[in-house]
Amino acid sequence: MKNVESTLKIWYFHSGVNDLQKNQSTPDFALLIVTMILLGIGLIMVFSSSAIVSQVQRGDTYYFLKRQAFWAVLGLIGLYMTSRISYWKWKLLSMPIMIMNLILLAAVFIPGLGVRVYGAERWIGIMGVTIQPSEFTKIALIIFVATLLTRKNHSAKNFKSLSIALGALGASCLFILMQPDMGTAIAIAGSVMLVIYVAGMKYSHIFALSCIMIPAGISLVFREDYRRKRLLSFLDPWEDQLESGYQIIQSLYALGPGGLIGTGLGRSRQKFFYLPEPHNDFIFAVIGEELGFIGASLVVILFFIFIWRGIKIAMQSSDMFGSLLATGITSLIGLQAFMNIAVVTASMPVTGINLPLISAGGSSLFFTLSAIGILLNVSKYNHP
């Protein structure tokens, strides 16, 4: 037992970590405030956009609001706990977390455990509660890759280390693509690749990967008929108004009448079963309709502030591991927000990515808030 403890201490020391020698300060208050505002907007808009659907489908106007509030409370508990745990301790858990990630991703395909919704197998059902493992994957991969690339004798310039990081990313994304969920795979791959780039990835490796990943991505799009239709409908949604172009058109019909100040909170027309998933993937369209350009712009500005604070935390981090963690978490939330808003505004094809902290979704909300807790903990040890 002493040998095990000694080994862990040596490994911990070589990771460049000794939290007892760090001067702890207060977490980034601005980041916390922005998070709370976005969460508050989310709860209000989930209720506004889902009340009609809740009443018709569940017989309870407050069904989705109560679910979102429940997960928000759990998420805030997760945020508090992760903000109190020294972020260096995640290094010791990176391998178990990665193994658990792969087990959970595989579990969605187990009959009786996996839950199929709209033809997709993305959830695990446990005692009446559904959990989406890919949301856990987002944090697990960032922790694993950040740990790997800051260990002794490992770096993003080292081909062996890079291969291990890309192997973990590839295995996770393969499971997610099998569900299928290409949008989430893109968001995860984008954030992890940014972590690897910040860690010092060689330009020659970037070029080689681009030559592989770009053709592979194009192939994935055109291999599946529904993905090809989404791409073509993005180019001209009115060509197939009732099928592949329906979501984009209804989203634009919601944004248009919003004007400058909106139709008023709760007065959306598109949420009356015209707009698909008004409380989830297309909640930003309801925000634009009810709160107008001003309300939608406020949400965008809040996400920009969040990204700015996250970048500042990454740049001022006391060590490389904290910097990579902050980079990964910030880029993940920022990239998802960008993709969701781009889809709603017809700036990119439909991907199925929700709006972090705002869209309805228990797993997403819980793991996003928990990840922000880690980011806040990194900020506590920053150099001013």
VOTOR-985590 format. One line per 5 residues: number of its first residue (from 1); their letters; for each residue y, x negated, z of N, C-alpha, C. Coordinates in steps of 0.05 Angstrom, whole numbers, always signed. Each point is the difference from the previous one (the first is absolute). Layout:
N
NUM	A	Y,X,Z,Y,X,Z,Y,X,Z  ...
//
This chain:
384
1	MKNVE	-24,-17,+0,+24,+17,+0,+25,-17,+0  -1,-23,+16,+23,-18,+1,+5,-13,-27  -23,-6,-15,+3,-12,-26,+14,+19,-19  -7,+26,+1,+12,+20,-17,+30,+2,+6  +7,+1,+26,+28,+2,+7,+16,-25,-9
6	STLKI	-13,-23,+3,+13,-25,-8,+5,+0,-30  -20,+9,-15,+3,+1,-30,+22,+18,-8  +2,+24,+13,+21,+19,-7,+28,-12,+6  +2,-14,+23,+26,-12,+7,+8,-21,-19  -19,-17,-9,+6,-21,-19,+9,+12,-27
11	WYFHS	-15,+21,-9,+7,+14,-25,+27,+13,+2  +5,+11,+23,+26,+14,+5,+23,-21,-1  -5,-24,+11,+20,-21,+1,+6,-10,-29  -21,-4,-15,+3,-10,-27,+13,+20,-19  +1,+25,+8,+13,+20,-16,+31,-2,+4
16	GVNDL	+9,-18,+16,+28,-3,+5,+11,+21,+20  -17,+9,+18,+7,+22,+17,-2,-7,+29  +19,+7,+15,-1,-1,+29,+22,+18,+11  -6,+26,+2,+20,+19,+6,+13,-4,+28  -14,-16,+17,+12,-5,+27,+25,-18,-2
21	QKNQS	+2,-15,-22,+22,-18,-4,+23,+13,-16  -4,+25,-9,+20,+13,-16,+20,+14,+18  +24,+1,-8,+21,+15,+14,+2,+28,-11  -10,+19,+15,-1,+27,-9,+27,+14,+4  +8,+15,-21,+25,+15,+2,-6,+29,-6
26	TPDFA	+20,+16,-5,-3,+29,-6,-8,+3,-29  -16,+21,-7,-8,+4,-28,+24,+9,-16  -3,+0,-27,+21,+8,-18,+7,+29,+4  +23,+5,+13,+8,+27,+7,+6,+17,-26  +13,-13,-19,+7,+14,-25,-25,+10,-14
31	LLIVT	-20,-16,-1,-25,+8,-13,-13,+23,+14  +1,+0,+26,-12,+22,+16,+16,+26,-5  +26,-2,+0,+17,+24,-4,-5,+12,-28  -1,-17,-21,-6,+9,-27,-27,+14,-1  -20,-12,+13,-27,+12,+1,+1,+28,+12
36	MILLG	+14,+2,+23,+1,+26,+14,+15,+21,-17  +21,-8,-14,+14,+19,-17,-18,+9,-23  -14,-18,-13,-18,+7,-22,-22,+19,+10  -10,-6,+24,-21,+16,+11,+10,+28,+6  +25,+2,+11,+12,+26,+5,+5,+16,-25
41	IGLIM	+9,-13,-21,+4,+13,-26,-27,+10,-10  -20,-16,+3,-27,+7,-9,-10,+25,+14  +3,+2,+26,-10,+24,+14,+15,+25,-9  +27,-2,-3,+15,+23,-9,-8,+8,-28  -3,-19,-18,-6,+7,-28,-29,+8,-4
46	VFSSS	-18,-10,+16,-28,+9,-1,-1,+30,+7  +15,+8,+20,+0,+28,+8,+14,+17,-22  +22,-9,-10,+15,+15,-20,-16,+3,-26  -14,-21,-8,-15,+1,-25,-27,+12,+2  -11,+2,+24,-28,+10,+3,-3,+27,+13
51	AIVSQ	+22,+12,+9,-1,+25,+15,-14,+22,-16  +7,+3,-25,-11,+21,-17,-30,-5,-5  -6,-25,-8,-28,-8,-5,-17,+3,+25  +11,-7,+23,-14,+3,+26,-7,+29,+6  +19,+17,-5,-4,+29,+6,-21,+12,-18
56	VQRGD	+1,-7,-26,-18,+12,-19,-28,-12,+3  -2,-26,+3,-26,-13,+0,-13,-1,+28  +16,-2,+21,-11,-3,+27,+6,+23,+18  +18,+18,-8,+8,+22,+17,+17,-8,+23  +12,-23,-2,+17,-11,+22,+23,-15,-13
61	TYYFL	+24,+10,+3,+24,-13,-13,+3,-29,+10  -8,-5,+25,+5,-26,+12,-24,-19,-2  -20,+6,-16,-25,-15,+0,+5,-30,-7  +13,-5,-23,+4,-28,-8,+20,-14,+18  +20,+15,+10,+19,-12,+19,-14,-9,+25
66	KRQAF	-17,+17,+11,-15,-8,+24,-18,-24,-4  -13,+0,-23,-17,-24,-6,+17,-25,-3  +23,+2,-14,+17,-23,-3,+11,-10,+26  +8,+19,+17,+11,-7,+26,-21,-13,+18  -25,+10,-2,-22,-12,+15,-4,-29,-8
71	WAVLG	-1,-6,-27,-4,-27,-9,+25,-17,+5  +23,+12,+0,+25,-15,+6,-1,-10,+29  -10,+16,+19,-2,-8,+28,-21,-23,+2  -23,+3,-14,-20,-21,+1,+12,-26,-13  +15,+4,-22,+12,-23,-13,+20,-15,+17
76	LIGLY	+16,+16,+15,+19,-13,+18,-13,-15,+23  -23,+11,+9,-16,-14,+20,-10,-26,-12  -10,+2,-25,-9,-25,-14,+22,-20,-4  +24,+10,-7,+23,-18,-3,+7,-13,+26  +0,+15,+22,+6,-12,+26,-20,-21,+8
81	MTSRI	-26,+5,-5,-20,-18,+8,+1,-26,-17  +2,+3,-26,+0,-24,-17,+26,-16,+3  +22,+13,+8,+25,-14,+5,-2,-16,+26  -19,+7,+17,-3,-14,+26,-21,-23,-2  -15,+0,-21,-21,-21,-3,+12,-24,-15
86	SYWKW	-2,-23,+11,+10,-24,-14,-13,-2,-27  +16,-2,-21,-12,+2,-27,-20,-23,-6  +2,-22,+14,-19,-22,-5,-28,+8,+7  -4,+19,+18,-26,+8,+8,-16,+14,-23  +15,+10,-20,-14,+12,-23,-17,-21,-15
91	KLLSM	+8,-26,+3,-16,-21,-13,-29,+0,+9  -4,+4,+26,-26,-1,+12,-17,+24,-9  +14,+22,-9,-14,+24,-7,-2,+4,-31  +11,-19,-15,+2,+4,-29,-27,+4,-14  -20,-16,+8,-26,+3,-12,-15,+26,+7
96	PIMIM	-1,+7,+26,-12,+26,+7,+15,+23,-13  +26,-1,-2,+16,+21,-13,-8,+2,-29  -3,-23,-14,-8,+0,-28,-27,+12,-4  -19,-7,+17,-27,+10,-2,+0,+30,+5  +15,+9,+20,+2,+29,+5,+12,+15,-23
101	NLILL	+20,-13,-13,+12,+12,-24,-20,+5,-22  -17,-19,-6,-20,+3,-21,-20,+21,+7  -8,+1,+26,-19,+21,+9,+11,+28,-3  +26,+3,+8,+12,+26,-3,+4,+9,-29  +7,-19,-17,+3,+6,-28,-26,+9,-13
106	AAVFI	-22,-13,+9,-27,+7,-10,-9,+27,+11  +9,+7,+24,-9,+24,+14,+8,+26,-14  +21,-1,-16,+10,+24,-13,-21,+10,-21  -18,-17,-8,-21,+7,-19,-26,+9,+13  -1,+0,+26,-24,+9,+15,+0,+30,+2
111	PGLGV	-21,+13,-11,-2,+30,+2,+1,+9,+29  +16,+21,+4,+2,+11,+27,+23,-13,+16  +8,-24,-8,+22,-13,+14,+25,-1,-17  -3,-6,-25,+22,+0,-19,+9,+29,-6  +25,+4,-5,+11,+26,-6,+12,+0,-28
116	RVYGA	-9,+18,-17,+10,+2,-27,+21,+21,-2  +24,-7,-11,+22,+19,-4,+10,-3,-28  +1,+22,-15,+9,-1,-28,-14,-21,-17  -26,-4,+5,-16,-18,-15,+2,-29,+8  +16,-6,+21,+3,-28,+10,-13,-3,+27
121	ERWIG	-13,-23,+4,-13,-7,+25,+17,-21,+14  +20,+8,+15,+18,-19,+13,+1,+2,+30  -15,+19,+11,+3,+6,+29,-27,-1,+14  +1,-5,+26,-23,+2,+17,+6,+23,+20  -20,+17,+3,+3,+22,+19,-15,-5,+26
126	IMGVT	+15,-1,+22,-12,-5,+27,+10,+22,+19  -19,+17,+9,+7,+21,+19,+24,+17,-9  -1,+7,-25,+21,+18,-11,+26,-14,-7  +2,-27,+5,+23,-15,-7,-6,-18,-24  +17,+1,-20,-4,-17,-24,+18,-25,+2
131	IQPSE	-12,-22,-7,+14,-26,+1,-3,-13,-28  +22,-11,-10,+0,-14,-26,-2,-30,+4  -23,-12,-4,-4,-29,+5,+19,-18,-15  +8,+8,-24,+18,-17,-16,+27,-5,+14  +8,+18,+18,+24,-4,+15,-4,-23,+20
136	FTKIA	-23,-2,+12,-7,-23,+17,-2,-26,-16  -9,+3,-25,-3,-24,-17,+26,-14,-4  +22,+15,-2,+26,-12,-5,+7,-20,+21  -4,+8,+26,+6,-18,+22,-21,-23,+2  -25,+8,-3,-22,-19,+3,+3,-24,-19
141	LIIFV	+6,+6,-25,+2,-22,-20,+24,-18,+5  +22,+12,+8,+24,-16,+6,-5,-19,+24  -13,+10,+21,-7,-17,+23,-20,-22,-9  -20,+8,-15,-21,-20,-8,+12,-22,-17  +15,+8,-21,+11,-20,-18,+21,-18,+14
146	ATLLT	+17,+12,+16,+20,-15,+15,-14,-20,+19  -22,+8,+12,-15,-18,+18,-12,-23,-16  -14,+7,-21,-14,-19,-17,+19,-22,-10  +23,+8,-10,+18,-19,-13,+17,-16,+20  -3,+5,+26,+15,-16,+20,-19,-15,+18
151	RKNHS	-26,+1,-6,-19,-16,+16,+1,-29,-9  -10,-17,+18,-1,-29,-6,-17,-5,-25  +9,-17,-17,-14,-8,-25,-2,+24,-20  +16,+20,+3,+1,+22,-19,+29,+5,-8  +4,+7,-25,+26,+7,-10,-2,+15,-26
156	AKNFK	+22,+12,-10,-1,+15,-25,-3,-19,-24  +6,-26,+4,-4,-19,-21,-29,-10,-3  -15,+5,+21,-28,-8,+0,-17,+21,-15  -14,-9,-20,-15,+19,-17,-22,+15,+16  -13,-14,+19,-20,+13,+16,+12,+23,+17
161	SLSIA	+22,-6,+13,+13,+20,+17,+9,+23,-17  +12,-6,-23,+10,+21,-18,-23,+17,-10  -23,-12,-5,-23,+15,-9,-11,+19,+21  +0,-9,+25,-8,+17,+22,+18,+24,+3  +27,-5,-1,+19,+21,+3,-2,+20,-23
166	LGALG	-3,-10,-24,-3,+18,-23,-26,+15,+0  -21,-13,+11,-26,+13,+2,+1,+23,+19  +13,-3,+23,+4,+22,+19,+16,+23,-12  +21,-8,-14,+17,+20,-14,-16,+15,-21  -15,-15,-16,-15,+12,-22,-22,+18,+10
171	ASCLF	-14,-7,+21,-21,+17,+11,+11,+26,+11  +22,-2,+14,+13,+24,+11,+10,+18,-22  +14,-11,-20,+11,+16,-22,-23,+12,-17  -22,-13,-2,-23,+11,-15,-10,+25,+14  -3,+0,+26,-8,+24,+14,+20,+22,-4
176	ILMQP	+26,-7,+2,+21,+21,-3,+1,+11,-28  -5,-17,-20,+0,+10,-28,-24,+18,-5  -22,-4,+15,-24,+17,-3,+5,+28,+12  +20,+3,+16,+4,+26,+15,+7,+24,-18  +16,+0,-20,+17,-21,-11,+29,+3,+11
181	DMGTA	+14,-22,+3,+28,+0,+9,+14,-25,-10  +8,+1,-25,+12,-23,-12,+28,-6,+11  +15,+21,+8,+27,-4,+10,-1,-16,+26  -18,+6,+18,-2,-15,+25,-9,-28,-5  -18,-4,-19,-9,-27,-6,+23,-17,-11
186	IAIAG	+17,+12,-16,+23,-14,-11,+19,-8,+22  +6,+19,+19,+18,-6,+22,-11,-22,+18  -26,+1,+6,-12,-21,+16,+1,-27,-13  -9,+0,-26,+0,-25,-15,+27,-12,-2  +21,+16,-5,+27,-10,-3,+10,-13,+26
191	SVMLV	-5,+13,+23,+10,-11,+25,-15,-25,+8  -26,-1,-4,-16,-24,+7,+7,-23,-18  +4,+5,-26,+8,-21,-19,+27,-12,+8  +18,+17,+10,+26,-10,+8,-3,-18,+25  -18,+7,+18,-6,-17,+23,-10,-27,-9
196	IYVAG	-18,+0,-19,-11,-25,-10,+21,-16,-14  +18,+13,-15,+22,-14,-14,+18,-13,+20  +8,+15,+21,+18,-11,+21,-13,-23,+14  -27,+1,+3,-14,-22,+13,-1,-26,-16  +9,+1,-25,+2,-24,-16,-20,-2,-23
201	MKYSH	-7,+22,-11,-18,+0,-23,+10,-16,-24  -16,-15,-13,+8,-16,-23,+6,+18,-24  +20,-9,-15,+7,+16,-24,-22,+0,-21  -16,-21,+0,-23,-1,-19,-20,+21,+7  -4,+5,+27,-18,+20,+9,+11,+28,-6
206	IFALS	+26,+3,+3,+13,+26,-7,-4,+7,-29  +4,-20,-17,-4,+4,-29,-29,+8,-7  -18,-15,+13,-29,+5,-6,-8,+28,+10  +10,+8,+23,-6,+26,+11,+12,+22,-17  +24,-4,-10,+14,+19,-17,-16,+5,-26
211	CIMIP	-11,-21,-10,-16,+2,-25,-25,+16,+5  -9,+1,+24,-25,+16,+7,+7,+28,+8  +20,+3,+18,+6,+25,+13,+14,+20,-19  +17,-9,-17,+15,+18,-18,-20,+13,-20  -16,-15,-14,-20,+14,-18,-19,+18,+16
216	AGISL	-8,-9,+24,-19,+16,+16,+14,+26,+8  +25,-1,+7,+15,+25,+7,+2,+19,-23  +6,-11,-23,+2,+17,-25,-27,+13,-6  -21,-16,+4,-27,+10,-5,-7,+23,+19  +7,-3,+25,-5,+21,+20,+14,+26,-7
221	VFRED	+25,-2,-10,+15,+23,-7,-13,+15,-23  -8,-14,-21,-10,+13,-24,-30,+6,+1  -14,-10,+21,-28,+7,+2,-5,+28,+9  +18,+10,+17,-2,+28,+10,+19,+18,-15  -11,+23,-8,+16,+19,-16,+24,+10,+15
226	YRRKR	-3,+7,+26,+22,+11,+15,+23,-20,+4  -7,-26,+3,+20,-20,+3,+15,-4,-27  -14,+1,-21,+13,-3,-26,+19,+24,-5  -9,+24,+8,+17,+23,-4,+26,-1,+17  -3,-11,+25,+23,-3,+17,+20,-19,-12
231	LLSFL	-9,-22,-12,+18,-19,-12,+14,+12,-24  -15,+14,-17,+12,+13,-23,+19,+23,+7  -7,+15,+21,+17,+22,+9,+26,-11,+12  -1,-24,+12,+24,-12,+11,+20,-6,-23  -11,-9,-23,+17,-6,-23,+13,+26,-11
236	DPWED	-15,+22,+1,+10,+25,-11,-14,+23,+15  +10,+7,+24,-14,+21,+17,+1,+27,-13  +19,+6,-17,+2,+27,-12,-20,+4,-22  -14,-21,-8,-20,+4,-21,-24,+15,+11  -5,-3,+26,-23,+14,+13,+11,+12,+26
241	QLESG	+16,+21,-2,+15,+11,+23,-18,+12,+21  -23,+11,-7,-16,+14,+19,-23,-17,+12  -3,-23,-10,-22,-18,+10,+10,-26,+10  -2,-21,-16,+7,-27,+10,+29,-4,+6  +18,+15,-13,+28,-2,+4,+12,+19,+21
246	YQIIQ	-18,+17,+11,+10,+21,+18,+14,-10,+25  -12,-20,+13,+11,-11,+25,+28,-11,-4  +3,-16,-21,+26,-13,-4,+21,+20,-7  -7,+20,-17,+19,+21,-7,+9,+16,+24  -18,+8,+16,+7,+16,+24,+16,-16,+20
251	SLYAL	-5,-26,+1,+16,-18,+17,+29,-1,-10  +3,-3,-26,+27,+0,-11,+14,+26,+3  -15,+23,-2,+12,+26,+4,+10,+3,+29  -12,-14,+19,+9,+0,+28,+25,-17,+4  +0,-23,-12,+23,-18,+3,+25,+10,-13
256	GPGGL	-3,+12,-24,+23,+10,-15,+18,+19,+15  -10,+22,+10,+17,+20,+14,+12,-11,+26  -11,-22,+11,+11,-10,+25,+29,-9,-2  +8,-10,-23,+28,-8,-4,+9,-21,+21  +25,+3,+8,+11,-20,+19,-8,+5,+29
261	IGTGL	+1,+25,+9,-5,+6,+28,-26,+16,+5  -13,+9,-22,-25,+14,+3,+2,+30,+3  -22,+13,-1,-1,+29,+3,+0,+9,+29  -3,-18,+18,-1,+6,+29,-28,-4,+11  -1,-10,+25,-26,-5,+13,-17,+25,+2
266	GRSRQ	-24,-2,-10,-18,+23,+0,+2,+18,-24  +18,-6,-18,+5,+18,-23,-11,-10,-27  -19,-17,+1,-13,-10,-24,-15,+23,-14  +2,+1,-26,-15,+20,-15,-26,-12,-11  +0,-26,-5,-23,-13,-12,-24,-1,+20
271	KFFYL	+6,+1,+26,-22,-1,+19,-17,+26,+0  +10,+21,-14,-15,+25,-1,-22,-3,-22  -18,-19,+4,-24,-5,-16,+6,-8,-29  +24,-10,-5,+6,-12,-26,-5,-30,+1  +10,-12,+21,-2,-29,+3,-26,-7,+15
276	PEPHN	-17,-16,-13,-26,-8,+13,+6,-18,+24  -14,+4,+22,+2,-16,+24,+29,-4,+8  +15,+22,+5,+29,-3,+7,+4,-14,+26  -19,+0,+18,+3,-13,+26,-12,-27,+1  -11,-9,-23,-14,-26,+0,+12,-18,-21
281	DFIFA	-14,-3,-23,+9,-19,-20,+28,+6,-12  +7,+26,-1,+25,+8,-13,+21,+10,+20  -2,-9,+25,+19,+9,+20,+29,-9,-6  +2,-23,-14,+27,-9,-7,+14,+19,-19  -16,+13,-17,+12,+20,-18,+12,+23,+16
286	VIGEE	-13,+9,+21,+10,+21,+17,+25,-9,+15  +0,-26,+8,+24,-11,+13,+24,+1,-19  -5,-8,-25,+21,+1,-21,+9,+28,-6  -18,+19,+1,+8,+28,-5,+15,+13,+23  -9,-5,+24,+12,+13,+23,+25,-15,+11
291	LGFIG	-1,-26,-1,+22,-16,+11,+17,-14,-21  -8,+4,-25,+16,-10,-22,+0,-31,-3  +19,-9,-17,+2,-28,-6,+7,-16,+25  +17,+12,+17,+8,-13,+25,-24,-5,+19  -16,+21,+4,-23,-2,+17,-21,-20,-11
296	ASLVV	-5,+2,-26,-19,-18,-12,+9,-29,+1  +26,-4,-4,+12,-27,+1,-2,-11,+28  +4,+17,+20,-2,-9,+28,-28,-11,+5  -21,+14,-9,-27,-10,+3,-4,-27,-13  +10,-3,-24,-3,-25,-15,+15,-22,+15
301	ILFFI	+24,+5,+10,+15,-20,+15,-14,-8,+25  -13,+19,+14,-15,-7,+24,-23,-19,-6  -13,+5,-23,-22,-18,-7,+10,-27,-8  +24,-2,-12,+12,-26,-7,+7,-15,+26  +10,+15,+20,+6,-13,+26,-25,-10,+13
306	FIWRG	-21,+16,-2,-26,-8,+12,-10,-26,-14  +2,-1,-26,-9,-24,-15,+17,-24,+7  +26,+4,+2,+19,-21,+8,-7,-12,+27  -5,+18,+20,-6,-10,+26,-27,-14,+0  -19,+11,-15,-27,-13,-2,+2,-28,-12
311	IKIAM	+16,-3,-21,+4,-26,-13,+13,-20,+20  +20,+10,+14,+14,-17,+20,-20,-9,+22  -17,+18,+9,-20,-8,+20,-19,-21,-12  -8,+3,-25,-18,-20,-12,+13,-27,-3  +26,+0,-7,+14,-25,-5,+6,-14,+27
316	QSSDM	+4,+15,+21,+7,-12,+26,-24,-4,+19  -24,+5,-11,-24,-2,+17,-4,-28,+10  -10,-2,+24,-4,-26,+13,-23,-16,-11  -18,+12,-16,-22,-14,-13,-8,+14,-25  -16,-14,-16,-8,+10,-26,-17,+26,+2
321	FGSLL	-17,+1,+20,-17,+24,+3,+17,+25,+4  +20,-2,+18,+18,+23,+4,+15,+7,-25  +8,-21,-15,+15,+5,-25,-17,+15,-21  -25,-8,-2,-18,+13,-19,-7,+28,+9  -4,+5,+26,-5,+27,+10,+24,+18,-7
326	ATGIT	+24,-10,+6,+24,+16,-5,+4,+5,-30  -6,-20,-16,+2,+4,-29,-19,+21,-10  -25,-2,+9,-20,+19,-9,+6,+29,+9  +7,+4,+25,+5,+27,+10,+25,+12,-14  +21,-16,-2,+25,+9,-13,-5,+7,-29
331	SLIGL	-13,-18,-15,-5,+5,-28,-18,+24,-5  -20,+4,+18,-18,+22,-3,+15,+27,+3  +16,+3,+21,+15,+25,+4,+21,+3,-22  +14,-22,-7,+21,+2,-21,-12,+6,-27  -23,-12,-7,-12,+5,-26,-10,+29,-2
336	QAFMN	-12,+10,+21,-9,+28,+0,+23,+20,-3  +22,-6,+14,+24,+17,-3,+11,-1,-28  +1,-23,-12,+10,-3,-27,-18,+15,-20  -26,-3,+3,-19,+13,-18,+2,+30,+2  +1,+11,+24,+2,+29,+4,+25,+11,-12
341	IAVVT	+23,-12,+6,+26,+9,-11,+1,-2,-30  -12,-22,-11,-1,-4,-29,-16,+22,-13  -22,+8,+12,-17,+21,-11,+15,+27,+0  +12,+6,+22,+15,+26,+3,+23,+2,-19  +13,-22,-6,+23,+0,-18,-8,-6,-29
346	ASMPV	-26,+1,-6,-11,-4,-27,+6,-28,-10  +1,-20,+18,+5,-27,-8,-25,-17,-4  -23,+12,+8,-26,-13,-4,-22,+21,+1  -23,-5,-11,-22,+20,+0,-8,+8,+28  -12,+23,+3,-9,+10,+25,-22,-18,+12
351	TGINL	+3,-8,+25,-18,-19,+12,-15,+12,+25  +11,+21,+12,-12,+11,+24,+7,-15,+25  +22,-15,+0,+9,-14,+24,+20,+18,+15  -4,+2,+26,+19,+16,+16,+24,-16,+9  +19,+14,+12,+25,-13,+9,-3,-8,+29
356	PLISA	-1,-26,+6,-5,-9,+28,+19,+13,+20  -11,+8,+23,+14,+12,+22,+10,+28,-4  -1,+10,-25,+12,+26,-7,-21,+19,-10  -17,-8,-19,-21,+18,-10,-20,+8,+21  -12,+24,-2,-21,+8,+18,-25,-17,-5
361	GGSSL	-13,-7,+22,-24,-17,-2,-4,-15,+26  -21,+7,+14,-5,-12,+26,-6,-29,+0  -20,-9,-16,-8,-28,+0,+23,-18,-9  +14,+9,-21,+23,-15,-10,+21,-4,+21  +7,+22,+14,+21,-1,+20,-8,-18,+24
366	FFTLS	-24,+3,+9,-10,-16,+23,+0,-30,-6  -12,-7,-22,-2,-29,-7,+27,-12,-8  +17,+16,-12,+27,-10,-7,+16,-6,+25  +0,+18,+19,+14,-4,+25,-12,-23,+16  -26,-3,-1,-13,-22,+14,+8,-27,-12
371	AIGIL	+2,+0,-27,+8,-25,-14,+29,-7,+6  +17,+21,+2,+28,-5,+8,+2,-12,+28  -19,+9,+17,-1,-12,+27,-5,-30,-1  -18,-9,-17,-5,-28,-4,+25,-14,-10  +14,+12,-19,+25,-11,-11,+21,-3,+22
376	LNVSK	+2,+20,+17,+19,-1,+23,-7,-23,+19  -27,-4,+4,-8,-22,+18,+7,-27,-12  -3,-3,-26,+8,-25,-13,+30,-5,+5  +16,+21,-2,+29,-3,+3,+8,-9,+28  -17,+6,+20,+6,-8,+27,+0,-30,+5
381	YNHP	-14,-15,-18,-2,-29,+3,+16,-15,-21  +17,+14,-15,+15,-12,-21,+22,-20,+10  +6,-19,-17,+22,-18,+5,+26,+13,-11  +21,+3,+15,+24,+13,-9,+14,-17,-21
//
